[in-house]
C-alpha cells in the first residue's frame, strides 16, 4: 500500500493506493482516519485495515473492504473493534484473531506508544458477518504483539510486547 494517493475532501480522509506485485494499476481506497495499517485475508479477497478518525475519538478502528481486483475497496464496513490491524492474524478466509486493548482512551490512535502498557484481550472476528467474541484474556495482563495462527489452526501464538516472550493459547 502507498499513502501517496490524491487528496480526498474532508479532514482525515485520504486515498491509499494498493500496489500490485505484478505492477497492477488498482483503484485507491478511500480511508476515513489516520495511521492506516492493513492486512489481506488468506485468499486475498478481503482487506482488513485500521485507521484512527474523529468518528471514534481517534481510537484505531478495524474496517473491512473487498480485495478482489474488480471490486477493490468496495463494501467498506466497520467491524466495531478498536485495535490496530497489525495486532491481528488471519486463521482462514473469514476468521481472524486480534489483540484488543481492554481500556483505550481518546486520541490513542494518534500516538500508539500510549497503548504499550494496556493489557489486551483476544477476540475472534468473522470478517464476512462482522460478528466478534472475546475468547481469551491472558492470565498475566500484557500488551500483545505479533500474533500468528499455527499451521493446523489449533493454536494462536503471540509475543508479550514488553518482554518479547513467545506464548500460545489453544483455539477451540
C-alpha positions in Angstrom: 0.0 0.0 0.0 1.1 3.5 -0.7 0.0 6.6 1.2 0.6 8.8 -1.9 -2.9 9.0 -3.3 -4.6 12.2 -4.2 -6.3 14.3 -1.6 -9.9 13.5 -0.7 -12.3 16.2 0.5 -12.7 16.3 4.3 -10.2 16.3 7.2 -8.8 12.9 8.0 -9.8 11.4 4.6 -7.1 10.0 2.3 -6.6 7.8 -0.7 -4.5 4.8 -0.1 -3.1 3.1 -3.3 -2.7 -0.7 -3.3 0.4 -1.7 -5.1 0.2 -5.0 -7.1 3.1 -7.4 -7.0 2.9 -7.5 -10.9 2.6 -3.7 -11.4 -1.2 -3.8 -11.5 -3.0 -0.5 -11.5 -5.6 -0.8 -8.8 -8.1 1.8 -7.7 -7.4 3.6 -4.5 -9.1 3.0 -1.1 -10.8 6.0 0.5 -9.9 5.8 4.2 -11.5 7.7 7.0 -8.9 8.5 9.5 -5.1 8.5 10.1 -2.4 5.9 10.7 -3.5 3.3 8.1 -2.4 -0.3 8.7 -3.8 -3.2 6.6 -3.8 -7.0 6.1 -5.2 -9.1 3.3 -7.1 -12.3 4.2 -5.7 -15.7 3.2 -7.4 -15.8 -0.2 -6.7 -12.1 -1.0 -10.4 -11.2 -1.4 -10.8 -9.1 1.7 -8.6 -6.3 3.2 -8.9 -5.5 6.9 -7.4 -2.2 7.9 -7.3 0.1 10.9 -7.4 3.9 11.0 -8.0 6.4 13.7 -10.6 9.0 12.9 -12.9 11.6 14.5 -15.9 9.2 14.3 -14.4 7.2 17.2 -12.4 9.9 19.0 -9.2 8.9 17.2 -9.1 5.4 18.6 -7.9 2.8 16.0 -11.0 1.1 14.4 -11.0 -2.1 12.2 -12.7 -1.9 8.8 -13.1 -4.5 6.1 -13.3 -3.9 2.3 -13.4 -6.1 -0.8 -9.9 -7.1 -2.0 -10.8 -8.5 -5.4 -9.3 -6.5 -8.4 -12.8 -5.8 -9.9 -14.3 -4.5 -6.6 -11.2 -3.4 -4.7 -12.2 -1.1 -1.8 -16.0 -1.6 -2.2 -18.4 -2.7 0.5 -16.5 -0.9 3.3 -17.9 -1.6 6.7 -16.7 -1.2 10.3 -16.0 -4.3 12.3 -16.7 -2.4 15.5 -13.4 -3.4 17.2 -10.9 -0.8 18.4 -7.4 -2.1 17.7 -4.7 -1.9 15.0 -4.7 -4.3 12.0 -1.2 -5.4 12.7 -2.3 -6.8 16.1 -4.4 -9.3 14.1 -3.8 -12.6 12.3 -6.0 -14.5 9.9 -6.8 -18.1 10.5 -8.6 -18.6 7.3 -10.5 -16.7 4.6 -13.1 -15.2 7.0 -11.8 -15.7 10.6 -9.2 -13.5 12.2 -7.9 -13.2 15.8 -7.0 -9.8 17.2 -5.4 -8.5 20.4 -7.7 -5.7 21.6 -6.7 -3.3 24.3 -9.1 -3.6 27.2 -9.1 0.1 28.0 -8.4 2.7 25.4 -8.8 6.5 25.8 -9.5 9.0 23.1 -6.7 10.0 20.7 -4.6 6.9 21.4 -4.7 6.0 17.7 -2.7 9.2 17.0 0.2 8.1 19.4 0.3 4.3 19.5 3.0 4.2 22.2 0.4 5.3 24.7 -1.1 1.7 24.3 2.2 -0.1 25.1 1.2 -0.8 28.7 -2.5 -1.5 28.2 -3.5 -5.2 28.7 -5.1 -6.9 25.7 -7.8 -9.5 25.4 -8.0 -11.8 22.3 -11.0 -11.7 20.0 -12.2 -13.9 17.2 -13.8 -11.9 14.4 -15.7 -13.1 11.3 -14.9 -10.6 8.6 -17.8 -11.8 6.5 -20.5 -11.3 9.1 -18.8 -8.7 11.3 -19.5 -10.8 14.4 -16.9 -10.9 17.2 -16.4 -12.5 20.5 -13.8 -12.3 23.2 -12.2 -15.7 23.5 -9.3 -15.1 26.0 -7.7 -12.8 28.5 -4.1 -13.7 29.3 -3.6 -14.7 33.0 -0.9 -12.1 33.3 -2.1 -8.7 32.0 0.1 -7.9 29.0 0.2 -5.9 25.7 0.2 -8.5 22.9 2.3 -8.2 19.8 3.0 -10.4 16.7 0.0 -12.7 16.6 0.0 -15.7 14.2 -2.1 -18.9 13.9 -0.4 -22.3 13.9 -0.4 -24.2 10.7 -3.1 -26.7 11.9 -5.3 -23.8 13.3 -5.4 -25.2 16.8 -3.1 -22.7 18.5 -2.6 -18.9 18.5 0.9 -17.7 19.1 1.9 -14.2 20.2 4.6 -12.3 21.9 4.4 -10.1 25.0 5.3 -6.6 23.8 7.4 -5.8 26.9 9.4 -9.0 27.2 9.3 -10.5 23.7 8.5 -13.9 25.2 6.6 -16.2 22.8 3.3 -17.5 24.2 0.4 -19.6 23.0 -3.2 -20.4 23.6 -5.3 -23.3 22.3 -8.1 -22.4 20.0 -11.4 -24.3 20.0 
